[in-house]
Amino acid sequence: MKCLSFLFLALLGCTANVRGETYLIQPDGSGDHPTIQAAVHAASNGDVIMLASGVFTGNGNRDIEVIDKDVTIVSESGDPTQVIIDCQGSPGEEHWAFYFGGRDQVVDGISMINGNVTSPGGFPGGGAVNTWSGSATFLNCVFTGNTAPRGGAIVAGYCELNIVSCTFHDNAATQTCGSALVTEGNTHALLSNCIVAFGVGGSAFCSYGGDVELVCCDIYGNEGGNYVGPVSGQLGVNGNISEDPLFCGTPGPEFDLRVHKDSPCVPFSPPNGDCDLIGARPIGCGLDAIACCVAQQCQLATEEECISLGGDWMIDPLHLTCEPNPCLTPIQRTTWGEVKGLYRDWQSNGRDR
């Protein structure tokens, strides 16, 4: 499928560099280097900067500059809700997550929140990320609550930009357009399997040069327009939709960006039956109760109920009943990503929900 081929190409680009050293960075500064920026300064081309779970704040963990280095910045857990760069920006105190210049950078499995800027690096816009020249790739990332006059989340100029399986939510362009993304120069931006929703101010995308290509994306609820500007005409093409993603959360600081089981962003679901999961977060609500094992005793439970009981969801294989008792066999702890994959397989086999 086309969406998977684009994903393969993006991932192939991510692994093109020979991997070198891996540095583990802790939010409390106790890792291999005290901050993300310190790790970037120490890194050589091909190195990996791995972020442990937690919230990264303050000097050295925001306003991070990566200039002329091929580096990968990745979460240790692979879960963007577990590794968060909180820029803590405001109109009176401007901060952003990353400024990239030259070479190739990859960011994988990280949330970038609360950026607020006017002109990071001398270029206006880019509440979370400003990238110029070279190539930048974002995989399985979340951008939320970022603000700029244009390019509420990202400004990209004269570069190749690949954004795969990411969620943009509640980012703001306060003066012009591009609550999610602004491109400049000859930038080519490719977004695949992404949600861009509920942007504030201008349209979701804006271009002052270059182009934006969408594949298997859900662009919905953005104040200034969804499929307008550089993405005009792409609705209904290459698996692109404009449907409420049905996030699990309610508005607030801990907004849950997982999706309901009936979301159009669930893998291979109408109206995007040819597309895998759209967005960075898997199914998180509405899923029928499945077997939960507590001390080899089985009961049907939702995720929250099973967690509160200190239990384990039975997923290998996925058990929707307690007959026969699946808890008498060895159990395996799981993540929502694994549950999502097995739930998809179960649906594809024609089982009743």
N, C-alpha and C positions, 0 to 999 in steps of 0.2 A: 504493500500500500504506500501511497505517496507520503503520507504523514510519517510512516516508519522509515522511509528512505531518507527523508530530511533529518530525522532524529539520528539515524546512523551516520550521516555525513557530519552532523554537528559533533557527535561523540568521537568520530574519527579525528576531527580537527583537534579535539581536546587532548587526545593521546599522542599527537604527532611528535611532541617534544620528548626527548629522552628524560625520564624522571631521575632526579638527583636526590638530594637530601630531603628528609621530611622533618619539619619542626612542629612540635605540638605546643600550642599556645593556650594558656588557661586564663579565664576572665579575671582571676585574682592576681595575675602576674607571676605565678609560680612555675610557669612552663619553661620551655627551652629559651624563650626570650620574653621579656616583660610585657611587650605589647605586640600587636599586629604590625605596626609600623617598624618596630625594631627588627622583627623577623624579616620584613621586606628588605630593609637595609642590609641584613646579613645574607639574604638569599642570592643564589646565582641562577642563571637560566636553567629551567627544568626542575627547580626545587618546588616542593609542596609545603604550604603552610596550612596545617590542620588545626582547626579551632575546636576545643573541647566544649561540652555543653555549658550553657550559661549565657548571661547578658554581658556584652562587651560595651563599655562606656568610657568616656573621658579621653584625655589626651593620649594619642598613640593608638587608640581603638576607634577613632573616627577621623575624618579629614585625611584619610590614608592615601598617600601618593605612591603609585607604582609607575616608574618612568623607565622605559627601555629595558624591561626585564620580562622574560617569559616565566611567569609563575602561576601556580594554581593555588587558590585559597578555598579550602573545602571544610565542611563540618565533619567532625569525627563520627557523629551519629547518622549523618545523612538526612536528618530531619530538620527542616528549616525552623520549626517551632522550638527546637531545643538549642539553636545557636542564633543569637540575635545581636545585631549591631544596632544599638539604640543611639542615634546621633544626638538626641536631646537638643535639637535645634529650635530656634524661635526667631521672630523678627528682630529681636534685639541681640541675639547671639546665634550667628549663622554657623551651622555645621552640616556636613554631608558624610557619606560613607566612604566612597572611593573616587579618586581622580586617576585615570589611566592615560598614559601617553606613550605611544609607540609599542612595538613588539606585540606579543600575544599574551593575554591574561584570561584566566578561567576562574569563575566563582561558582561554587557548587554547594547547594543545600544550606543556604543562609538567608535569614530575614534581615532586611534593611528598613528601618522604621524611623519616623520622626526627623527626617532631614528637612532643613529649612535654609534656603540660600538665596542670594541675589546674583553673585558672580564668583563661584569657586574657580580658582585657577585663572581668573581674568576673563572667563567666558560666562555670559549670563545664562543661568538656568541649570537644571540637573539637581533636583532636590536630594537624590540619593547617590547618583552616579554621573560623572562627567567623563567621557572617553573620547580621545582624539588621536587619530591615525592608528595604525596597527589593526589589531583584531581583539575583540572582547566577546566572551561567551559566558552566558548565565544559564545554569542548569538547576531546576528544582529550587528556585528562590522565591521569596515573598517580598514584595514592595508595598508598604502600606503607611499611610499618614505622612507622606513626604510632600513638600511644598516648594514651589519656585515660580517666578514670573512666567516661565515657559519650561516645558519639560519637567513636570512635577516630580517624576521618578528619575528619568534618564534624559540626558542630552548626548548625542553621538555625532561627531564630526569627522569627515574624511577617513572613515574606517569601515571594517566589516564587523557587523554586530549580529550575533546569534543568541536568541533567547528561547530556551526549550523548557517546557513544563513548568512555567512560572505563573504566579498569581499577582496581579496588580489590583489593589483595592484602596479606595479612598485617598488617592493622590490628587494634588491640586495644582493647576496652572492659574495663577492669580491675575495675570495681565493679558496674555494672548491665548495660546493654544497648546495642546500636547500635555494633557494631565498625566499621561503615561510616558510618552516618548516624543522627542523632537530630533529630527535628523538635519544635518547641515552638510554642505559640500557634496562630495560624491559618495556619501555613506550608502551602503546596502544593508538594510536591517531585515532579518528573517525571524519571525516569531512562529513557533510551532507548538501546538498543544498548550496554549496559554489562555488564561482568563484575564480580561481587562475590564473591570467593573466598577461602577459607582464613582468614577472620577469627578472632580469638582472643578468648575470654571470652564476652561476651553475644551475643545474636542479631545478625544482620547489620543489622537496622533496628529502631528503637524510636521511639515517638511519645509525647510529653507534650502533644499537641495538633496539629491539622493532619492531613494525609494524605500518603501516598507512593504514587505511581502508577508502574508498571513497564510498559515496552513493549520487546519484543525484548531481554530481559535474561537472563543466565545467573547464577543465584545458587546457589553450590555450596560445600560443605565448610566452612561456618562453624560454629564450635563450638557456639554457643548456638541454632542453628537458622537455616534459610534462609527459607522462606515462612511466617513466623510474625509475630505482632504486626501492624503496620500494612500488611503486604503479604500477610497471610493470604488464601488463596483466589485468588491471582493466578498460581499455577503452572499452566501449560497454557493460559493466556489471553493474548491479544495477543502471541503468539510467545515467551512466557517459558518458560524451561527450567531444569532443575537437573541439569547434566551436567558431568563433569570437563572443564575447558576445554583440557586437554592443553597446558599451557605448555611451551615448549621448554627452559627452564632447569632446573637442579638447585639445591636450596637453597644460598644463599650470598649474599655482598654484591653480586654481579653477576648476580642472578637474571634470566633472559631471559624476559620476559613476552609474547614473540611466541608464536604458536600453531602446533601441528602441522597439516599439511595435512588430517589426518583429524579435526581438532577440530570439535565441533558449533558452534563460533563462526565457522567459515569461512563466507563469504557464501553464503546460500541453500542451506544444507546441512541434512539431517535432524538433529534433529527440528524445526528452525526454518526450514523451506524458504521462508518468506515474508520472512525478515529478512536484511538486509545484514550486513556484518562486525560482530560483537559484540566490544566491547573497543577499547582504544586502539592495540593492536599487531597487525600483519598476520601472515600466514603467515611462519614463520621456520625451519621444519625439516620434514623428511619430503618436501619437494617434489622430484620427480624432477629429475635433472640436466638442464640445458638448455645451449644453445650458449654457449660462452665464447670470446671472441675475444682473442687475444694476437698482436699484430703481423700481423693478417690471417690468422692460423692459427686454425682452429676445433677445439675439443675439447669434449666434454660434461663438465660440472663442476657441483658443488654451489656454493652461494653462497660458502662458506668457501674452497673450492678455487680458485674464480675470483678471489677477492680476493687470495689468497696468490700467485697468478700475475700479479697486476697487470692482470687482464683486464677485459673489459666483457661483461656479459650482453646478449645480443641479444633485444630486447623489442619492436621496432617493425617488423614484427609479432613476436610471440613465436616463437622457433625452438626446437623440441624435438630437432632433428637437425642434423647438419653437412652434409647432402646436400640441395641444393647448398650450397656453402660460403657462409654468410651474411656472413662477415667481409670479403668483397670489396666490400661496399657500405658507405656511411658508417654509423658506429655511434653509438649514443646511450647515454650513461650513464644509469643508472636508480636508483630507490629500490625498497625492498620494497613500497611502496604501489603503484607502477606495475606491478610484477611481479604483485602480487595481483590487480589489476584485469584484466590480460590473462589471467592464469591462470583467473579466473572466467569470462571470455568464452570461453576455450578449452573449459572444462568444459561451459558452456551449449550449445556447438555439438555436444556429443555425442562429443568426441574421446576416445580411450582414454588413460588415464593412463600 
